[in-house]
Amino acid sequence: MCFNNFFKIILFKCLLSILVSNCLSDEIIIPQTENEVFNQLLQEAPATIIKLDEIPVDTVIIRPEHILGTKTSSFFSEPVFLGFPVNSIIKIEDSLYVAHREKIYVMDSEGIWQRSVGRQGRGPGEFASTVKIANNSKYIIALDYWNGRIQFFDNALNLLFIQDKNLHASTVWRNFSLTDNFLYLGLMPNSNDDLIEIYGIDDFENQNETFWPKIIPNGLQPAPYNSIIIDVNNNDNIAITNLGLPYLFLLNPDRSIEQVLYIESTIYNEVDNPSARPFRIDGNTEQNLPGVRSFIEQMIINDDGSIYFTVRYNLFQMVPIENDYHLKSAWHFVFDDPSNPENSPNNLHITGMLIEDDILYFVSMSEGHVFRIPL
């Protein structure tokens, strides 16, 4: 009898060992970095590997029907050409708003430029560089980082008020998102222990809280890894990626990490960025600072949880399925310009985009138009 019980215990332990072993073998292990702080973030939530190279990329040729902004109203004395840089585009009802240099341009539903607001300067309604705009149900806000401030407009682009902020950095322009509840604003890499501060929608003077840890301490390199790209949807779900790294974090409205996505791609292997381990450089001159190249360049999280992001010339779509994310589609956009056959077809590098009802609106650093394409 005792022997039988002993045998059952041994058998149970063996079965339990096999079960645990199988569970462990199914666990997704994503590559760690050389950075202890960042690796701690990677351990805070389940991980998914997104393999970019396994999805076919559809080549989309831009046709005349995709091109907006070739016509202007009588407000303009000459055609509008959106040269580099163009960093953001928003849509309110049937109108598009595009930030470019010291102006915000407005286009109607027919693709005709109607008017613009702003000029070069430091006064109210003027911009040193209108880097990014965002909107919610109450405001259009413009990030004017060289003037160190944010300007708040109503939907008719009437200036309401201005908030001075410490924004003097070229890496700030993607660290910015607005919902009906909060303004999320990226911080200067050397200004705080965290990289993002939050303001309540009715109190832009008083910081609500900060979050997202700095992974490179002040005074050390490679500091560009402290630059982040953030987007927040109307459900206050947050997507964050650190510049130059192939990791995308998804946070819930309580700002806890719910999922980590590792973007696996041969393209990332070609980037050849420096180690994420903090180190000191003597002299600290601009010439010997380590450069960090972007991997994920643009990113949007829509209200349905779908995520769109760009890597080089390609746009990728990920969708949530049963509490996990999967690649659904990928596109590569080219512009075939009959008037310039030597440079056709021209690969389009997206510098600002929005997606609404499966329609992509985007601007490119190489062409002066807005493009509208069904996906």
N, C-alpha and C positions, 0 to 999 in steps of 0.2 A: 504493500500500500504506500509506504513511504517512498519506495523506489519510483512508483508511478507518479506521485506528486513531484518528485525531483525531476523526472523526465519531462513533465508538463511545463515546469518552470523553465528548464533549459530550452525547450521548444518555443515557448513564448518569447524568451529573450532573443532567440535567433530570428524569429519572425519580426520582432520589433526592430532589430538591427537592420534587417533587410529593408523594412519599410522606411526607416529613417534614412538609410543610404540612398534609396530611390528618390526620396523627397529632396535630399541635398543635391543629387545629381541633376534634378530639374530646376534648381535655383539658378537664376540668371546672375551671372557675375560680370559686371562691367569694369573696364579698365580704370584703375586708380591713377591719380596724378601724383606728382612729387610734393604736393601741398597738403599739409595736415589739416588745415582749416577746411579746404575744399573737400577733402576726402570724408570729413565728418558730415558735410552736407549730403554726400552721396549715400551715406548709410541711413539717412533719416526716412527713406520711403522705398517702396518696391521699385524695381528698375525694369526698363524695357529697352532692348536694342533695336534701333531703327536702321535697317540696312538700305542706304540710298541706292547702292549699285544694283540692287535686285529688281528695281521697278523700271519699266520702259519709260522713256521720256518722249512725249509727243512734241514734235516741232510745229509751232504755230506761225504761219506767215502772216504778217500784218497786211491787211487789205485796206483800200480806201474807206470802206465802211467802218473800220475800226478806229479811224483817226478823228479826234476831236480837236477843236481849237484852231482850225485853219481860217476861220472867219472871225471878225471883230465887229462890235457895235460902233456907233459914231463917237463913243467915249474915247476911243483910242485913235491917235493920229497915224499909227503905224502898226503892223502886225505884231502879235505877242509871240516871242520865242523864248521858251523855257530852257535856257542853257544850264550848265552845271553851276552851282548845285541846286537840285530841287529835292526837298527832303520830306514833304508831307502833302497829303491830299485828303480832304474830308468831303462828305456829302450830306446836305441838309435838304430834305424834301427832294426837289428835282434839280437843285443847283449843286455844282461842284466848286470847292474852294481850294486853291492851290497856293502854297507858300513858296515864294521864290525871291531870294535876295531881300530887298527892302520893301517888298510889296506882298499883299494878299490879293490874288486874282479870283474873280467870280465868273463862272461859266453857266449858261442856262442848259435846259434839257436837250436843246438842239445842237449843243456843242459849240455855241457862239460865245466868245468872251464878251461879257457885258460891262464890267467895270473893274477897277482895282482900288485898293485902299493902302495908304502908306507911302513913304518916301524915305530917302537917306536922312538920318538925323538922330537926335537924342530927345526930342520933344514928344508930347503926347501924340500917339498915333504914328510916330516915326520909328524907324528900325535901323539899327546898325547892320543887322543880318537876321531876317525872319527865318529862323532855322526850322521850326516845327510848329504846326497848329494842331489842336485837338478840340473836340466839342462834346458837350452833353446836352441835356434838354434845356439848360439855362444859359450856358456860356459858349462862346468861341474864345479859346485862349491861345496866345501867340508867344512862343518862347524866343525872346530876343536876347541871346546869351552874351553878345559882345557889349550890350548895354546893361547886362546884369539884372534883367527884370523879366516879368511876365505881364503882358497886357491882356485885359479882359474886355471882350466885346459881346454885344448881344448878337442874335442871328442875322441882323441887318448890318452888322459890322459897325455899329455905333460904339465908340469907346466908352466903357463904364468906369473902370479904375485900373490902376497899375500897382503891382506888387514888386518891390525891389528884392532880388535874391542874389546869392553868391553863385553866379553861373559862368564865370569866366573860364571856360575850358572847351576846347573843340570836341571833347569826348562826351559832352553832356547831351547832345541833341537827340540821341535815341533813348535817353533815360527819363521818359516823360509819358504819363498816361493820365487820362481824365475819365471819371465815371460820374454818375449822378450822386454818388456818396462821397468820393474822395478824389484828391489830386495826389498822384504819385510822382515824386520828383527825385531824379538821381542827384547825388551829391558829388562834389569835387572829391577825387580819390584821396586827397590829403586833408579833408575837412572834418572827418568824423570817424568813429569806429565802425559805423554802418554806412551802406552805400545808397540807401533809399529813405527819404523822409515822406511822411504822409500828412496831408492837411484836410480837415473837414471842409465840405463843399461850401459852408457858410462862414468859415473862419480861416482865411488864407494867411493871416498874420501869425497865428500861433500853431506851431508844429504839433501834430497829434501824437506821432511816435516815429521811430526809425526802425528799420530792419534790414536784413541781408548783410551778412558779415563781410568785412574787407578781408581779402585773402592774402594781400601783400601789405605788410606793415608800412607805416609812413617812413619815407626816406629810403626805402629799399626798392629793388627792381625784380622782375619786370612789372612796373606799376600799371601798364595798360590793362592787365588782367582784372584790375579793379573796376574797369568800365563795363557797364552792363547794358543790355537791351531789355526793356520791360514793356509788356502790354497787358492790359486788364480789360475784361469784357464787362458788360452791364450787370452780370451776376456777381461781380467782384472776384471772379476767378483770375488768377495771375499766372503769367508765363514769364520766366526770366532765363536769360542766358548770359554768361560772361564772355566778353569779347575774346575771340581767338580760340575758344574751347568748344568741343563738340557735345556739350551737355545742355539739356533743356529741362528746367525745373517747373513743375506745375504745382501751384499753391491754391489752397481753398480760401474762402473769404476770411477765415481766421488767421491767414498768412502762415499756415503750417504746410510743409511740403507733403504732397499726396503722391507724387510720382516723379521719377527721374527718367528722362529719355536720353539714351546715348546714341548720337548720330554717327553711325559707322559708315565710312566712305573712303575710297582711295584718294578722293580730293583732299580730305583732311591730312592724309599722309604726305601730300605734296606741299602743304602749307609751310612746314619746317619752322614752326614757332619755337621760341626758347622754352626751357623748362619753367614750370610754374613754381619752383622752389625760390623763396625770397633770397636775394643776395645783395650785397653792397658793391657799388662801383665807385672807385676813387676818382675824384674830379667831377664826376656826374655831369659832364658836358653833353650837349645834345647829340654830338657826333658819336659818342660811344654808348648811348643808351640803347638797350635791346628793342628792336622793333617787333610789334605783334600785329600780324595780319588777321583780318576778319575771316571767320569761317561762315557762320550764320550772319547774314547782313541785314535782312529785313525780317520782321516777325509779326504776325497778327494772331490773336486768339479770338474767335467769334463767339457769339452768345450760345451757339449750339455746342461749343467745346471744340470744334474743328480748329486746327492750327495750320496756318500757311507760313512758309518761311522760304527764303532764297539762299542759295549757295551758288556763288558765281552767277552764271547766266540762267540758272534753272530755278523754277518755282515748284515747291513741293506742297502737297496737301496731306495732312494726317487727320484721321477721324477717330473718335472714341468708340470702341466696341466692347461691351461687357467689361467696363472698368479698365480697359487697356487701350493703347493707341496703335494704329496700323497705318502704314502708308497707303493712300488710295490713288493718287494721281501725281504726275509730274509733267511740267511743260517747259519748253525752251522757245523763246520768242525771237523772231528775226524780222527785219524790216527790209523789204525788197523795193528799193527806190529806183524807178525807171530813169529818173533824171540824173542819177549818179551810178551808172553801171559798174564803175571800177570798185566802189565800196559796197556793192550789193551781192548777196544779202548781208545785212549788218546785224550782228548779235546785239540784242537789247539788254542792257544792264539796268535792272529796276532800282530806282532810287527812292521811290515813294509809291505806296499802293493802298487800296482798300478793296474789300470784296463784300458785295451786297447782293443777296438773292442769286448767287452763282454767277454774278457779273464781276469781272475784274476791271478795275480802273487803275492805271498806273502811269507813271512818268519815268523817263529814262534819261541818263546823263548824256546820251549821244544824240537824241532827237528832241526837238522843241515842242512836241505836242503831248496831249493827253490821249491815251489809248483806252478804248472800251471793248472788252472781249468777253463773250459768254464762255464759261468753263464747262 
